[in-house]
Amino acid sequence: LWKLEPPSSSLCRYTVVPRWELWISISLFLPVFSFLIGGCGAPPNLTFAKLTEEYKNLTEFPVGDTVRYSCQPGYMRHPGVPPTLTCLKNHTWSEALEFCKSE
């Protein structure tokens, strides 16, 4: 039986009841924890927009995280429609509205 105790700084303590104890760095398992508690994989590729640089190489996102897109060449921003998608509780991304229109 495993017991997880709240982290102190960046370490987490696991106890195998009753005798063994293991300390690990949370950063090693953050993607696993995100998936187990609910998160999304990489955001979808869109024909009219691309992810901004800060999100391009990320593959795991916690619920509630929002990513931003910029318009592809030949498209321009549609005012009033945010160029973002959000990771939803059901592990999917919000609907991609047409925030970039063909020029």
C-alpha positions in Angstrom: 0.0 0.0 0.0 1.4 3.4 -1.0 0.9 6.5 0.9 1.5 10.0 -0.6 2.3 12.8 1.7 2.0 16.5 0.7 5.2 17.9 -0.8 7.6 20.0 1.0 9.4 22.3 -1.5 10.1 20.1 -4.5 10.2 16.7 -2.8 7.5 14.3 -2.2 7.5 11.4 0.3 6.1 8.0 -0.6 5.7 5.4 2.2 5.2 1.7 1.5 3.3 0.7 4.6 4.8 -0.3 7.0 8.6 -0.2 6.4 9.9 1.4 3.2 10.2 5.1 2.4 11.1 6.8 -0.8 11.8 10.5 -1.5 11.5 11.6 -5.1 11.6 14.9 -7.0 8.1 16.0 -8.0 9.4 17.4 -11.3 10.2 13.9 -12.5 6.6 12.8 -12.2 4.7 16.0 -12.8 3.5 14.8 -16.3 2.3 11.5 -14.8 0.5 13.3 -11.9 -1.1 15.8 -14.4 -2.5 12.9 -16.4 -3.8 11.0 -13.4 -5.6 14.0 -11.9 -6.8 15.1 -15.3 -5.1 17.1 -18.0 -4.7 17.4 -21.7 -2.1 16.3 -24.2 -0.7 18.6 -26.9 -3.2 21.1 -28.3 -4.6 20.5 -31.8 -2.9 21.7 -35.0 -5.2 24.2 -36.7 -5.1 25.0 -40.4 -5.6 28.8 -39.8 -3.3 29.3 -36.8 -0.2 28.0 -35.1 0.7 27.7 -31.4 2.8 30.6 -30.1 6.4 29.7 -29.3 5.9 29.2 -25.5 3.6 26.2 -26.1 5.1 24.5 -29.2 7.2 21.9 -27.3 4.9 21.2 -24.4 2.8 18.0 -24.4 1.0 18.0 -21.0 -1.3 20.6 -19.7 -3.3 20.7 -16.4 -7.0 21.3 -16.5 -7.7 25.0 -16.8 -4.5 25.8 -18.7 -5.0 28.1 -21.7 -2.8 28.1 -24.8 -2.5 31.0 -27.3 -2.3 30.8 -31.1 -1.2 33.2 -33.8 -2.6 33.4 -37.3 -0.9 31.5 -40.2 0.3 33.5 -43.2 -2.7 34.4 -45.4 -5.0 34.7 -42.4 -5.8 37.7 -40.2 -7.2 38.0 -36.6 -10.9 38.1 -36.2 -11.6 40.8 -33.7 -13.5 39.8 -30.6 -12.7 36.1 -30.8 -9.8 35.2 -28.4 -7.0 33.1 -30.1 -6.9 30.6 -27.3 -8.0 27.1 -26.3 -8.4 25.8 -22.8 -7.8 22.3 -21.3 -11.2 21.1 -20.1 -12.1 18.8 -17.2 -12.9 15.9 -19.6 -9.3 15.9 -20.8 -10.1 17.6 -24.2 -9.4 21.1 -25.5 -12.1 23.7 -25.9 -13.6 24.2 -29.3 -11.4 26.1 -31.7 -13.4 29.1 -32.8 -12.5 30.8 -36.1 -10.3 33.5 -34.5 -8.3 33.8 -37.8 -10.0 34.5 -41.1 -8.7 34.1 -44.6 -7.4 37.4 -46.1 
